[in-house]
């Protein structure tokens, strides 16, 4: 949330007088931890297009989770079936020869996962 009074006291202007593309700094309050932070006005406009909440560096993950829940119904993109399939196909395609070679050498799936450094769920 924009703190109009602190912005006016520190910088001498109101956000209502700024254009959408203004790079003038404003003071906002993190909607998650109530910490004050400064950022350019246009950055706030861009960051709040999909979810009108301000967040500090410490809380950006909370906002990301909330936005993901709103858009996709999951907290993390890896929970989406289409993303998991795409990642799995990518890993299999890029590591196909190594995987086949290790399977021929009687490596277990978990050992292959460790050796190639890809998630076991992608094999």
C-alpha positions in Angstrom: 0.0 0.0 0.0 1.3 3.4 -0.9 2.1 5.6 2.1 1.1 9.0 0.7 2.1 11.0 3.8 5.6 9.6 4.1 6.1 10.0 0.4 5.0 13.6 0.5 7.0 14.4 3.6 10.2 12.9 2.2 9.9 13.8 -1.5 7.4 16.7 -1.6 4.9 15.2 -4.2 1.8 13.1 -4.2 1.4 9.9 -6.2 -1.8 11.2 -7.6 0.3 13.8 -9.5 2.6 11.2 -11.0 2.2 9.7 -14.5 2.1 5.9 -14.8 5.6 5.9 -16.3 7.1 8.1 -13.6 10.4 6.8 -12.1 10.1 9.0 -9.1 10.4 7.1 -5.8 7.5 6.5 -3.5 7.2 4.9 -0.1 5.0 1.8 0.2 4.2 -0.6 3.0 4.7 -4.4 2.6 1.2 -6.0 2.7 2.7 -9.1 4.4 5.1 -7.8 7.1 4.2 -4.0 7.2 7.8 -3.0 6.5 8.3 0.4 4.8 10.2 0.3 1.5 10.9 2.7 -1.4 10.6 2.0 -5.1 10.0 3.9 -8.3 6.3 4.5 -9.0 6.4 2.8 -12.4 7.9 -0.3 -10.8 5.0 -0.5 -8.3 2.5 -0.1 -11.2 4.2 -3.0 -13.1 4.5 -5.3 -10.0 0.9 -4.9 -9.0 -0.8 -5.5 -12.3 -2.0 -9.0 -11.5 -2.1 -8.8 -7.7 -2.5 -5.4 -6.1 -0.2 -6.1 -3.1 3.2 -4.6 -2.3 6.0 -6.7 -0.9 9.5 -6.3 0.4 12.4 -8.6 -0.6 11.8 -10.9 2.3 8.1 -11.4 1.4 8.3 -11.7 -2.4 8.0 -15.4 -2.2 4.7 -15.1 -0.3 3.3 -12.9 -3.1 4.6 -15.3 -5.7 2.8 -18.2 -4.0 -0.4 -16.1 -3.7 -0.3 -15.1 -7.3 0.3 -18.7 -8.4 -2.7 -19.9 -6.4 -4.9 -17.2 -8.0 -3.7 -18.0 -11.6 -3.1 -21.7 -11.5 -4.6 -23.1 -8.3 -1.2 -24.2 -7.0 1.4 -22.6 -4.8 4.4 -23.6 -6.9 4.6 -24.1 -10.6 6.2 -27.5 -10.3 2.9 -28.7 -8.8 1.3 -28.1 -12.2 1.1 -31.3 -14.3 2.0 -29.6 -17.6 5.1 -28.0 -16.1 6.2 -31.4 -14.6 5.7 -33.1 -18.0 7.6 -30.4 -19.9 10.5 -30.6 -17.4 10.5 -34.4 -17.5 10.5 -34.4 -21.4 13.3 -31.8 -21.4 15.5 -33.9 -19.0 14.9 -37.2 -20.9 15.6 -35.5 -24.2 18.8 -33.8 -23.0 20.2 -36.7 -20.9 18.8 -39.6 -23.0 22.2 -41.0 -24.0 23.6 -40.8 -20.4 20.5 -42.4 -19.0 20.6 -45.3 -21.4 24.3 -45.8 -20.8 23.8 -45.8 -17.0 20.7 -48.2 -17.3 22.9 -50.5 -19.4 25.4 -50.4 -16.6 22.7 -51.6 -14.1 22.5 -48.3 -12.3 19.2 -47.8 -10.4 16.9 -44.9 -11.2 17.9 -43.1 -7.9 21.6 -43.5 -8.7 21.1 -42.2 -12.2 19.2 -39.2 -10.7 22.1 -38.4 -8.4 24.8 -39.0 -11.0 23.1 -36.7 -13.7 21.8 -34.3 -11.0 18.1 -34.3 -12.1 15.1 -35.0 -10.0 14.1 -38.7 -9.8 10.6 -37.7 -10.8 11.9 -36.6 -14.2 13.1 -40.1 -15.1 
